[in-house]
């Protein structure tokens, strides 16, 4: 999902935008809203949404000035202008400053559908690759740390503390890059190691359980059976090893 921030000095317009458009259909979600461009500036600077949809004519700071200030601070969001029918010059200036597209406040369904489709296509072409590049090193570091010692009591919170990455970000890395969850990944790696130890060593099953991070032998056996369809002892016996 791509995050969208809405800015308009009219609460009614913001409410209509949020409630009449099926954002999820375009893999978009409302990440924040504000009727004050100054507040919006600081929140966008902090949250860095993928897209900003802003009114052009607002008191204190218009949408063009807002976009210019944010871009000057390195914000890479795509900007979409909201305009009235008589704001051609403002829209023209918006494009000259690097705006992506604009919408009139008529809320015509076809116009919004076309714009959101174009916006999604633009975001998909820009940000997934950037996200993959920026998270790949962090994720590799996390995976190397986990796999180096599967006996450790790995938890999302401990990983978050060690790598200074939020729990939600770590979960997102596993989901987007590995198509799995942290818990499922950890269990699979532990079970794969257990199976290898069962077939290549004579280590006692209860010791293997401890070696891969399970203090509870009986719980380990249940997880192993769920993974391989047989108990650790049965798995080992099938390969000619003795417990």
C-alpha positions as CSV (number, residue, x, y, z in Angstrom):
1,X,0.0,0.0,0.0
2,X,1.2,3.5,-0.9
3,X,0.7,6.3,1.7
4,X,-1.2,9.4,0.7
5,X,-1.4,12.7,2.7
6,X,-4.3,15.1,2.0
7,X,-4.1,18.9,2.5
8,X,-7.1,21.2,2.1
9,X,-8.2,24.1,4.2
10,X,-11.8,22.9,4.0
11,X,-12.8,20.1,6.4
12,X,-15.7,19.2,4.1
13,X,-13.4,18.6,1.1
14,X,-11.1,16.4,3.2
15,X,-14.1,14.4,4.4
16,X,-15.4,14.0,0.9
17,X,-12.0,12.9,-0.4
18,X,-11.7,10.3,2.4
19,X,-15.2,8.9,2.2
20,X,-16.1,9.0,-1.5
21,X,-12.9,7.6,-3.1
22,X,-12.1,3.8,-2.9
23,X,-8.4,4.3,-2.2
24,X,-7.8,0.7,-1.5
25,X,-8.8,-0.2,-5.0
26,X,-5.6,1.5,-6.2
27,X,-3.4,0.2,-3.4
28,X,-3.5,3.5,-1.7
29,X,-4.3,4.5,1.9
30,X,-4.8,7.8,3.6
31,X,-1.7,8.3,5.8
32,X,-2.7,11.7,7.2
33,X,-4.7,14.8,6.7
34,X,-4.6,18.5,7.6
35,X,-6.5,21.7,7.0
36,X,-3.4,23.8,7.9
37,X,-0.6,23.8,5.4
38,X,2.0,24.7,8.1
39,X,1.0,21.6,10.2
40,X,0.9,19.6,7.0
41,X,4.4,20.7,6.1
42,X,5.9,19.4,9.4
43,X,3.9,16.1,9.3
44,X,4.8,15.4,5.7
45,X,8.4,16.2,6.5
46,X,8.3,13.7,9.3
47,X,6.1,10.9,7.8
48,X,7.4,11.1,4.2
49,X,4.3,9.8,2.4
50,X,4.5,8.4,-1.1
51,X,2.1,11.0,-2.4
52,X,0.6,14.4,-1.3
53,X,-2.7,15.7,-2.6
54,X,-3.0,19.4,-1.8
55,X,-5.3,22.3,-2.4
56,X,-3.6,25.1,-4.5
57,X,-5.3,28.0,-2.9
58,X,-4.9,28.1,0.9
59,X,-4.3,30.8,3.5
60,X,-0.8,31.1,5.1
61,X,0.8,28.9,2.4
62,X,-0.6,27.8,-0.9
63,X,-0.1,24.3,-2.3
64,X,2.7,25.4,-4.7
65,X,4.6,26.9,-1.9
66,X,4.0,23.8,0.3
67,X,5.3,21.5,-2.5
68,X,8.3,23.8,-3.1
69,X,9.3,23.9,0.6
70,X,9.0,20.1,0.9
71,X,11.0,19.3,-2.2
72,X,13.6,21.7,-1.0
73,X,13.9,19.6,2.2
74,X,14.4,16.4,0.1
75,X,10.9,15.1,0.2
76,X,10.4,12.8,-2.8
77,X,6.6,12.5,-2.6
78,X,4.5,12.8,-5.8
79,X,2.3,15.9,-5.6
80,X,-1.2,16.2,-6.9
81,X,-3.0,19.6,-6.9
82,X,-6.6,20.1,-6.0
83,X,-8.0,23.1,-7.9
84,X,-11.1,25.0,-8.8
85,X,-12.1,25.5,-12.4
86,X,-10.7,29.1,-12.5
87,X,-7.2,28.3,-11.2
88,X,-5.5,27.5,-14.5
89,X,-2.5,29.8,-13.8
90,X,-2.0,28.1,-10.4
91,X,-2.1,24.7,-12.0
92,X,0.3,25.8,-14.6
93,X,2.8,27.0,-12.0
94,X,2.3,23.7,-10.1
95,X,3.4,21.7,-13.1
96,X,6.4,24.0,-13.6
97,X,7.5,23.3,-10.1
98,X,7.4,19.6,-10.6
99,X,3.8,18.6,-9.7
100,X,2.7,15.2,-11.0
101,X,-1.0,15.9,-11.8
102,X,-4.1,17.8,-10.8
103,X,-7.7,17.3,-10.0
104,X,-10.6,19.8,-9.9
105,X,-12.9,19.7,-6.9
106,X,-15.8,18.5,-8.9
107,X,-15.2,15.0,-7.6
108,X,-16.3,13.4,-10.9
109,X,-15.8,9.7,-10.5
110,X,-14.1,9.1,-13.9
111,X,-11.6,11.9,-13.4
112,X,-10.6,10.6,-10.0
113,X,-10.4,7.0,-11.2
114,X,-8.1,8.0,-14.1
115,X,-5.9,10.1,-11.8
116,X,-5.5,7.4,-9.1
117,X,-4.7,4.8,-11.7
118,X,-1.9,7.0,-13.1
119,X,-0.7,7.9,-9.6
120,X,-0.5,4.2,-8.6
121,X,1.4,3.4,-11.8
122,X,3.9,6.2,-11.1
123,X,4.4,5.2,-7.4
124,X,4.8,1.5,-8.4
125,X,7.5,2.4,-10.9
126,X,9.4,4.6,-8.4
127,X,9.1,3.4,-4.8
128,X,9.1,-0.5,-4.8
129,X,12.6,-0.6,-6.2
130,X,13.8,2.1,-3.8
131,X,12.2,0.3,-0.9
132,X,13.9,-3.0,-2.0
133,X,17.2,-1.3,-2.3
134,X,17.1,0.5,1.0
135,X,15.8,-2.5,3.0
136,X,17.9,-5.3,1.4
137,X,21.0,-4.6,3.4
138,X,19.1,-4.2,6.7
139,X,17.2,-7.4,6.0
140,X,20.3,-9.3,5.1
141,X,21.9,-8.2,8.4
142,X,18.9,-9.4,10.3
143,X,18.8,-12.8,8.5
144,X,22.6,-13.3,9.1
145,X,22.2,-12.5,12.8
146,X,19.2,-15.0,13.1
147,X,20.9,-17.8,11.2
148,X,24.2,-17.4,12.9
149,X,22.7,-18.7,16.2
150,X,19.2,-20.3,16.0
151,X,19.4,-21.2,19.6
152,X,19.0,-17.6,20.7
153,X,15.6,-16.4,21.9
154,X,15.0,-14.3,18.8
155,X,12.0,-12.0,19.1
156,X,10.8,-9.1,17.0
157,X,11.4,-6.7,19.9
158,X,14.9,-7.9,20.4
159,X,15.7,-7.5,16.8
160,X,14.1,-4.1,16.8
161,X,16.3,-3.0,19.7
162,X,19.5,-4.5,18.3
163,X,19.2,-3.0,14.8
164,X,17.3,0.1,15.7
165,X,14.5,-0.7,13.3
166,X,10.8,-0.6,14.3
167,X,9.0,-3.9,14.8
168,X,6.5,-2.9,12.1
169,X,9.3,-2.2,9.6
170,X,10.9,-5.6,10.3
171,X,7.5,-7.3,9.8
172,X,7.1,-5.4,6.5
173,X,10.6,-6.5,5.3
174,X,9.8,-10.2,5.8
175,X,6.4,-9.8,4.2
176,X,7.5,-7.8,1.1
177,X,10.9,-9.4,0.5
178,X,10.4,-13.0,1.6
179,X,6.6,-13.3,1.4
180,X,6.4,-14.7,4.9
181,X,6.4,-13.6,8.5
182,X,9.2,-13.4,11.0
183,X,7.8,-16.3,13.1
184,X,7.2,-18.6,10.1
185,X,10.7,-17.9,8.8
186,X,12.4,-18.6,12.2
187,X,10.4,-21.8,12.6
188,X,11.3,-23.0,9.2
189,X,15.0,-22.4,9.6
190,X,15.0,-24.1,13.0
191,X,13.1,-27.1,11.7
192,X,15.4,-27.4,8.7
193,X,18.4,-27.4,11.0
194,X,16.8,-30.0,13.3
195,X,16.1,-32.3,10.3
196,X,19.7,-31.9,9.2
197,X,21.0,-32.7,12.7
198,X,18.7,-35.7,13.0
199,X,20.1,-37.2,9.8
200,X,23.8,-36.3,10.1
201,X,24.5,-36.7,13.9
202,X,23.7,-39.0,16.8
203,X,22.8,-36.1,19.1
204,X,20.0,-36.8,21.4
205,X,16.7,-35.4,20.2
206,X,16.2,-33.4,23.5
207,X,19.7,-31.8,22.9
208,X,18.8,-30.9,19.3
209,X,15.7,-29.2,20.7
210,X,17.9,-27.1,22.9
211,X,20.4,-26.5,20.2
212,X,17.8,-24.8,17.9
213,X,16.1,-22.7,20.6
214,X,13.4,-24.9,22.1
215,X,13.6,-25.4,25.9
216,X,10.3,-27.4,25.8
217,X,11.1,-30.7,24.3
218,X,7.5,-31.7,23.8
219,X,6.6,-28.4,22.1
220,X,9.6,-28.9,19.8
221,X,8.2,-32.4,18.9
222,X,4.8,-30.9,18.1
223,X,6.2,-28.2,15.9
224,X,8.5,-30.7,14.1
225,X,5.6,-33.1,13.5
226,X,3.5,-30.2,12.1
227,X,6.4,-29.4,9.7
228,X,7.4,-32.9,8.6
229,X,4.3,-35.1,9.3
230,X,6.2,-37.3,11.8
231,X,8.0,-37.1,15.1
232,X,11.8,-36.4,15.3
233,X,12.4,-39.9,16.3
234,X,10.4,-41.3,13.4
235,X,12.2,-38.9,11.0
236,X,15.6,-40.1,12.3
237,X,14.7,-43.8,12.2
238,X,13.6,-43.5,8.6
239,X,17.2,-42.5,7.8
240,X,18.8,-45.2,9.8
241,X,20.0,-43.0,12.8
242,X,19.4,-44.0,16.4
243,X,18.1,-41.8,19.1
